[in-house]
Amino acid sequence: MYVVYLSYSRPVEEVEALLELHVQWLDRYFDAGVFIAAGRKDPRTGGMVLVKDIDRDRLDTILAEDPFVAVANYEGTKVNVTRAAEAFAALREV
């Protein structure tokens, strides 16, 4: 899977202006089964998305579709989950 961190590069007012479109983008990929979890950083300097294990080129294409690309920088790291609590067993690499 991938852990993707977003860090805002523009003032929060510009982020807020794109929030509804960003949520629609999130919904599209949750519905498609690509995204596992997402949320804001605290303090609110960006966010995080957990993404299932997909081709890196596909991930880059999906991230480029996010309206927040105009107000945030992205850092995506592939993680090979080898241990997880039982409730998250499906995240382990098979």
N, C-alpha and C positions, 0 to 999 in steps of 0.2 A: 504494500500500500504506500501511499504518499502522504506526507504531512506538508501542507502548503501554508506558509505564513504570509499574510498580507500586512504591509506597513504603510500607513498613510503617508503620502508625499505632498499632499495639499491640505489646506485648512479644512477643518471638520465641516464647515458650512458647504464646501464643495462636495464633500463626501455625502452629506445629507441629501443634497440635490439629486444624487444618483442612487439613493438607497432603494427606492421602489424597484427600479430596473435591476439592481443587483440581486434583490430578493427573488425576482422572477427568474433570473439566471440560476440562482441556487435551486429553486423549486424544479426547474427543468431537469437538472442533473440529479437531484434526489429522486425524482419520478423515474428517471432512466436507470436508477440503481448504481450510478457512478459515485455519488457522494455518500459518505458514511455518517459524518457529523460536521457541524460548522458552528462557529460562535465568535463573539467579539473578544478581543484582548481586554484585560483590566489592569491598568487604565486603558481607556479607549484610544489606542494608537494604531489599531488595525484589527485583523482577525485571523482565523485559522480554519482550514478545511481539511478533513480527512478524506482521502480519495482511494477507492479500491485500486488494486493492482491492474493498471492498464498500460498500454504502450506510451512511452514518454512523449512521443510526437503528438499523440492524441491528447494527452494532458495539456501540453503546451497550446494546442489549438483551442481546447476548452477554456483555458485561462485567458487567452487572447480575446474571447467573446465576452468576458465579464466587463460590464460598464465601468467598474472600478479601476480598470486598466488606466484610465485617465487620471486617477487620484491616488494610486497605490503602486507599490513595488511588490513583487512576488518572489518567494524563495521556496522551492519545492524540493523535498528530500525523500528519496525512496527508502522505506524501512521494511526489512524482512522480519516480520513478527514471528518469533519462535516461542514466546511464552505469553499467556494471557489468562486472566481470571476466567473461570468457567463461563460466566455470563458473556464473555467476549471471545469464546473459543473459535468462532467463525473467522476471526481476524488472523489466526495463526496460518502460516504458510503450510500448505499440504505437500 
